[in-house]
Amino acid sequence: MHSTKQRLVDEGLRMMLRQGYNSLGVQALLDAASVPKGSFYHHFADKEDFAHQVIDAYTSGVHSALDACVTDTSMPPLERIRAFFRQVEQQYRQEGYLGCLMGGLGQELSGVNDAFRAQIEQCFESIAERLQTCLDAAKTEGSISPFVDTARMSSLLVDCWEGAALRSRLTKSPAPLDAMLDYYLSSIAIQGPDSSDI
């Protein structure tokens, strides 16, 4: 990606995380990124196109981090899930517990813009699909019940995390995230001598 475009995307991501899409002013973005207006319209058709590309960049980053965790066979499958969400929590902490960009934009835009709604939903679905690979591996190794519907449970995990992320933003604390993940993982795990390490 061109360095100017990358700077705009990075700054736009930070600004949309703080204030959402509708409150994002293009001129404020240009000032924050120290980029002239002509450069913005060289890389993006308009503000909506810019936001779509910011979402794509955010999704790509999430996928990279998640793929690195779910393919790390040095850890048991449920530990891989925990490792990913620990990374996400650390990112939230660095950002001041502003929550998930997709969650915030989904609440703001899903009822008024079908293109954004579909893009954000696809992001959530792709995360759930990757998490399902870990749950499938956990089922194969016998750490969760063979009767668990892994597609349904991976989707539920994304839903629960998004709710906890909102509570974390409200409280400026990781406690809702930690409580949710601990409860989720302990509730699906088959209890055994190592279950306390999940």
N, C-alpha and C positions, 0 to 999 in steps of 0.2 A: 504494500500500500504506500502511495506517495506520502512523504513526511508531513506535508501540509494537511492532507486529508486525514492522516492518522492523528495529528494534533487536534483537529476539529472534532473527530469522533471521540477521542479521549476526553476532551473538555466537555463535549455535549453529553457524554455518559454521566460525568460527575454532576453536571447541572440538572439533567433530567432526574437523576436520583434524588437530588435535594428538592427540586421544585416542580417536577412533573413536566409534561409536554406542553400543555396549554400556556403555562407561564414562562416558557422558554422563549426569549426574544433573540432573533437572529443577530441583531446588532450587539447585544450583550455577549453572545457567544463569540462573535468576531473579536470584540474587545478583549475578552478573557483569553482567547487563543492567539491574540496579536496577528490576526489574519485579515487581509483586505476583502471587501465584499465580493470583488470579482473572483477571487480564489474559491469562495464558497460556491458560487454558481457555476464554476468550472467543474466542480466535483459532484454537486448535488443539484437536482432539478428544482427543488424547493424545500421548505422546512419538513414537509411530510416525508419526502424521499430521504432526507437526512436522518430523520428519526428511525425509519425502517432500516437504514444501514447501521445506525448505532445499535439497534436491537440485534441485528445479524452479528455484529462484532461482539456484543455481550454474550450472545448464545454460543458463538464459537469459542470464547474463553471458558465458559462453563463446561462445554463439551470436552475441551482439552483437559481440564482439571479432572473431570469425572472419568474420562476414558483412562487417564493415568492411574486412577484409584481402582476402578473395576477390573483392570487387567493385571493388577499387581498380585500375582499368585503367591507372593511371599507371606501374605496375610490371609486368614480365613475370610470367606465371603462377607459375613456380617461386619467384620472389622474393616473391610474395604469401604463399606457404606459409611461407617462411623468416621473413617479417615477423611472421606470426601466432605462430609458435613462439618467436620472440625475445620477444614480449610475454609469453607464458606463462612463459618462463624468468625474466624480470624479476620476475613475480609470485611465482614460487617463491623467488627470492632475497630478496624483501621479507619473505616468510613464514618464512624460515630453512630453506629446502629441505625442507619437509614433504611435498613431492610433490603428487600429484593427489588431490583429495577422492574422485573417482569410483573411482580405482584402489584407494585404501585401503578405502573402504566395500565395493567389489566383492569384495575378498579377505575381508573380515570377514563379510559378510552373504549373499553369493550362494548359499552352500550351505545356508542355514537359513531364508531368507525369499524366496519366489518373487516377491513384489510388489516388493521392493527389487531383486532380480536383474533383473527385466524393465525396471524404470525406469532402472537404471544401464546396461544393455545398449542401451536405446533412446537414451540420451545418447551413447554411443560411436558408434552407427550414424548418428546425425544429424550428428556431427562428420565422420565418414568421407564422408557424402554431400556435405557442403559442400566438403571437400578434393577430392573427385572433380571438382567443377566446375573447379577450377584445373588438375587433371591433364588433363581433357578439353580445356581451352583450350591447355595446353602441347602436346598432341597436334595440335591444329588448326594451331598456329603452327609446328610442326615442331621444337620443342625437346626432345621425347621421341619415342621410336619410335612409329610408327602401329600397331604390333602390341601395345603395352602394354595390358593389361587394367586400365583405370583404377579400376574398382570394387574389384577385388582389391588393387591397389596402394594405394588410399586406406585400405582396411581394415588392410592391413599396416602402413602408416605410423602409424595410431592404436595398433596393438599394440606396435610398436617403441618409440614414445614412452612408452607406459605402463611398459614394462620399463625404459627409461632413467630415467624419473622415480623408480622404486623405487631404482635404483642411485644416483641423485643424492641421494635422501633418506639412504641408507646412508652415502654418502661426504661429505655436506654440501658438494657441489661441483657446478657446472654441467657439468663435463667429460663425463660420460656423455651428457648431452643434446646437447651440441655435437657430440660424435663421432658419435652416431647420426644426427643430422640431416645432417651433412656427408656421411657415407657414403651415406645414402639418396638424397639429391638428386644426388650425383655419379654414383651407379650407374644412375639412370634417365635422366639427361640425355644427349643426343647431344652428344658432345664437339666443340667448335668454338672459335673465337677468343675468345668471351666466356664460355666454360664456367667459368672460374675465378671469375666474379662470381656464380655461382648460390648 
